[in-house]
């Protein structure tokens, strides 16, 4: 077989090798068990590259079909449920299907509506990016809901930890007000220091002038 997948015919090994070299290609043994053995003229480097590329695409497709699981309970709080919803969104945007499992314990099994409320809350938060596959079932102590991503979803953007934090206008105004308050307090401290200095000077002047009668009395 030549590079165009056309049959060349039965050739001797040396003649086939020379034909491949003249075309700047390689002679590859395809089927050694056949009679006669089948060889193909091709670019072996390009063949290996395309093969590895196909294998990677096959792995990506198989990974995209993985079923991820998110677990919660009938009494799971709003904050914890939000964390589970964020994880489910990450899986869905990566192309995975998600199984939401609500686990019941003890007396919780008598109140299946609590688990259904949790399922409804999760789907309500994710309904724009997913669809429900099949009914929501409760088997034993587990209630399950299967979610499938809608086509065309993009993964969540990665957050930059070194990115500067933006300051809101209200925060900037608060900082300016604090600076003005600090400046006003400094001015008040300066005025108080000047008043104290004037009081000290007046006290020193009175003691320097003195009262003659008091001096006389002390002398006596």
Rosetta blueprint (number, residue, H / E / L):
1 X L
2 X L
3 X L
4 X L
5 X L
6 X L
7 X L
8 X L
9 X L
10 X L
11 X L
12 X L
13 X H
14 X H
15 X H
16 X H
17 X H
18 X H
19 X H
20 X H
21 X H
22 X H
23 X L
24 X L
25 X L
26 X E
27 X E
28 X E
29 X E
30 X E
31 X E
32 X L
33 X L
34 X L
35 X L
36 X L
37 X L
38 X E
39 X E
40 X E
41 X E
42 X E
43 X L
44 X H
45 X H
46 X H
47 X H
48 X H
49 X H
50 X H
51 X H
52 X H
53 X H
54 X H
55 X H
56 X H
57 X H
58 X H
59 X H
60 X H
61 X H
62 X H
63 X H
64 X H
65 X L
66 X L
67 X E
68 X E
69 X E
70 X E
71 X E
72 X E
73 X E
74 X L
75 X L
76 X L
77 X L
78 X H
79 X H
80 X H
81 X H
82 X H
83 X H
84 X H
85 X H
86 X H
87 X H
88 X H
89 X H
90 X H
91 X H
92 X H
93 X H
94 X L
95 X L
96 X L
97 X E
98 X E
99 X E
100 X E
101 X E
102 X E
103 X E
104 X L
105 X L
106 X H
107 X H
108 X H
109 X H
110 X H
111 X L
112 X H
113 X H
114 X H
115 X H
116 X H
117 X H
118 X H
119 X H
120 X H
121 X H
122 X H
123 X H
124 X H
125 X H
126 X H
127 X L
128 X L
129 X L
130 X E
131 X E
132 X E
133 X E
134 X E
135 X E
136 X E
137 X E
138 X E
139 X E
140 X L
141 X L
142 X E
143 X E
144 X E
145 X E
146 X E
147 X E
148 X E
149 X E
150 X L
151 X L
152 X L
153 X L
154 X L
155 X L
156 X L
157 X L
158 X L
159 X L
160 X L
161 X L
162 X L
163 X L
164 X L
165 X L
166 X L
167 X L
168 X L
169 X H
170 X H
171 X H
172 X H
173 X H
174 X H
175 X H
176 X H
177 X H
178 X H
179 X H
180 X H
181 X H
182 X H
183 X H
184 X H
185 X H
186 X H
187 X H
188 X H
189 X H
190 X H
191 X H
192 X H
193 X H
194 X H
195 X H
196 X H
197 X H
198 X H
199 X H
200 X H
201 X H
202 X H
203 X H
204 X H
205 X H
206 X H
207 X H
208 X H
209 X H
210 X L
211 X L
212 X H
213 X H
214 X H
215 X H
216 X H
217 X H
218 X H
219 X H
220 X L
